[in-house]
Each structure stands twice: as C-alpha cells, then as structure tokens.
C-alpha cells in the first residue's frame, strides 16, 4: 500500500526526467555546441556521460590519463551530452579565480547543497554577500590570531599524544589514525575557533554525534545516486514550498539516504545553535567570555563583535551567524584530518624521511625547552617541506567545481589545440557552463614542476623554486599551489590548517614511530580524498571502511 501511494509520483518523475534528457540529446543535434572544438574523450554513455568514470570513488589514473592525452584544458561529457570543462592551465585559472571571479562564482549545485546542509554561511554565499562575510572573518585567520592561539593548539595535541601513548604501552600497536586525526581536528577548531569542547580525546571516549555527522556528510551527499538527483531534480524543486513543506516531503519519501542526510543536518544545526547561544549567554553575563568576545579571539567572538559594532542595516541575522559554525567546522575538520592522515601514511612508507623529520623536530623542541612558539615552528624548513610537498602531490580534493553566470571570453594557453588542429589562445564559454578546476593536474604539471612532478620529494622545497614554477604565475593563495584555491574563493583557513598540521606532526613524531600495518589502504574520492580499507566484515565484497591503520610504537629514549 505504501509503495503504491508513491508509484504515480515516481512514474511522473521518471517521465519528466526522460523528457528532459530527450530534449538535451535532441538539442545537441539541432544546435552546434561551441565547446565541441575542445579535445576530450568520447562520451561513455548518453545519459551519464563521463561522470561515473571521472568522479569514481576510486579514480585511479583516469583523470591523470586525460590530462596527459588532452592537455591542460579538456572537455568531458556530463548528463545527457552536456559539455563540461576541466581546467588546470594557470592563465585560465587566473581569469576564473581572480580577474573574472564575479562571473565564475560557485555553481548553483554547490550553493544549494551547502545552504540546505549548513545554512547561509561562507560556503553558501556569493558576490557581495560572500565578501561581507569574509571581511568579518578574515581577522581570526590572521598570523596574529595563530600566534595567540598556538598554546591552545598545543594543549589539545598533547591530549592526543597522551592517549596514543596509553594505547601503545611499551610495545607496538595498530591504531586507526584517521579516527584520531578527525577527533583532534574537531577539538582544535572547537576550542580555538568556537570557545567550545566536543571531545576529551581520551582513548575510549565515544565520538560526539556532531563529529560523526560532519565526517559522514561528504560521502553521503556525493553518493552517485544522490549526485545525479541533485543535478537533475533538485534545481526544480529547491524553491517549491517553505521549509516546513520540504521537511514533510523529506520525511515521507521512502529513501534512506535522504533520511540520513536529514538526520546529519539536524544534529549539525542543533549543535550550532547550542554553540551560538552559549556564546551569547557569555556576552550577556559579562563573564570571561565577554572579554574574549571583545578581543575577537575566536570565530564566534569575531562574529558577535562584528554584530555589536555594526549599524542596524549591516547587522547579520542570527541564522547567518549560526550557519558559520558548521560551515567553518566542516571546512577545518574534514580537509585537515585527511591531509594529516595522508602525511602520516607517506611517512610510514618513507622511513628515511620520517627519521630525518623526527631528528629536526626533536632537536627544535630540545633547543626551545618545550612547546615552540608560532615563529619557531614555522621556521623549521624540513617540516614545512614535508607539509608543502604532501599538499602539492595529494591535494584535499580532486576537482573544485565552479559555475558561470554569463558568456565570457576565457584566456587559454597559446598552444591550446582544437579538435580541428587549430591553435587558439581564447575561447567563448556559454553561460551556465560547468567548469571543474583540476587541482591535482596543476599541482603535478610536468611543464611546471619538472619530469618528477608526480613524485613525493620534500627536498624540492629546500631550495629556490625553478623558473618554470615562478614564471607559471599560478593563482593559488598558498605556495604556488592550487590546493587551497585562490582569489575570493580561496580557503580562508589555510593558515589555521598549516598550524594544526605542523603541531600535530611535530608532537607525534617526537614521541612515536609509524610503520605500515600491512593492510591494503585505498584513497577514496568522496568529494574529499579519504583513506579506507576493505571492510573486514565483508571480505571480497569490495566494500570499504574509512580508516587509516598504522603500526605505532614509542621512540627509543
């Protein structure tokens, strides 16, 4: 009876999607596609195009093979023969991210999904609205903020250190370091960013539901079925009815994935409100929190301070302040925890690099007589080199999706060759064309980084960069890399992430050795690249479980 009640709407939906798809295919025959001159692979299928292979959770070398074959700018086919552009050419990236950033705003799909999940926060806004929020938040991600909060970072990381030491004991133990990096990253942004605490970081403490929700959100919303529906259906139902009506529809639809997303959003929203109300109560009471807010020492402090000082017309509504909590926590937690996991994995696979780095940080702590200050930590060249090289070879995500609002002339590499064999240096891109910025392709471009571009070699950062790097004028906000993007959409917290990575690595390497566990670790692209192993409960099934098991032991005194 329940299924019959939904048979008619589902049939109508299928007919609607089919009709829309038929029109897209028919249009491709009736009208010339201006992007057809751009080289790219033949479409793998007419309904889904190249998307399943391009965004496969286990992408392998497919994207890299396309880059090698077709160059820095190539075309792939999206849903129903729609042309999509994949770009890694520095000149084009400069125009997309800096020169014409008002044209190439975040795609509608990104804005819709982040708005529904986090609210109208920094990831969900564009144009002047985004710049206004960013202007308020910029001070708390400055070097001065990092300098003041370095002791807070150390206090959290020492809790991590003590817990791992308890687990290891006097021998060697296999530990899932992804779980520990995730818990630590959340507690770091909570204490230094939100004036809050989620986790005692004790060995057997249970994970906070907020952490679980944020950790699982990326993989769920990037599920292949969810992604297709987001692109096909969501744009047409996004503005139908109000929140109460949409909530009722979500509750009634018999779809477990959708219900899982609903539950995650509920947990994140409720926790964000608790954090916001806690900060407001501190302000009202005039206690120590008021002094902290007055100084603008954390994210919530900066937001509340801005609202106190703003004119009535410029004040941010509460829902916008609340939205920043989950927005910035997600951005700070998931990306950095997975970057740290990757570095620990690389160090376990390269013991000679691990030993050299351990020697450097141990000597620095001994010379400093304990925890290092911000300047001393950032002056360690080999630690910096390991972090930079890891972020170069293995960026946090494979591609960044950018949208476009109007027709635009886009600069290209002078050697860009069309399918017809013509060399051109500019191209008209139609309105609403989706572009994907291939972060990894730019970071590992052999024309920029040399013939060993794909190899992990921290030593490359210990000397001046070659002209091929400095003259490329890569528009990234960080170290000639696209890992943290550039322009108005660059990662606002990249200095926060760097400080977190360096403190975690330096503290752990001074105390512990890391070695491979012997298990087959795969790196899945779930919007963010994450480590996983085959699910031990279902061997041979191909199912994986997100974790990074490494053997950990104490460094000999």
Buried (B, 14 or more C-beta within 10 A) or exposed (E): EEEEEEEEEEEEBEEEBEEBBEEBBEEBEEEEBBBEBBBBBEBBEBBBBBBEBBBBBEBEEBBBEBBEEBBBBBBBBBBBBBBBBBBBBBBBBBBBBBBBBEBBBBBBBBBBBBBBBBBBBBBBBBEEEBEBBBEBBEEBBEEEBBBBBBEBBBBBBBBBBEBBBEEBEEEEEBBBBBBBBBBBBBBBBBBBBBBBEBBEBEEEEEBBBBBBBBBBBBBBBBBEEBBBBBBBBBEEEBEEEEEEEBEEEBEEBEBEEBEBBBEBBEBBBEBBBBBBEBBBEBBEEEEEBBEBBEEBBBBBBBBBBBBEEEEEEEBBEEBBBBBBBBBBBBBBBBBBBBBBBBBBBBBBBBBEBBEBBBEBBBEBBEEEEEBBEBEBBBEBEBBBBBBBBBBBBBBBBBBBBBBBBEEBEBBBBEEBBEEEEEEBEBBEBEEEBBBBBBBBBBBBBEEBBBEEBBEBBBEBBEEEBEEBBEEBEBBBBBBBBBBBBBBBBBBBBBBBBBBBBBBBBBBBBBBBBBBEBEEEBEBBBBBBBBBBBBBEEEEEEEEBEBBBBBBBBBEEE
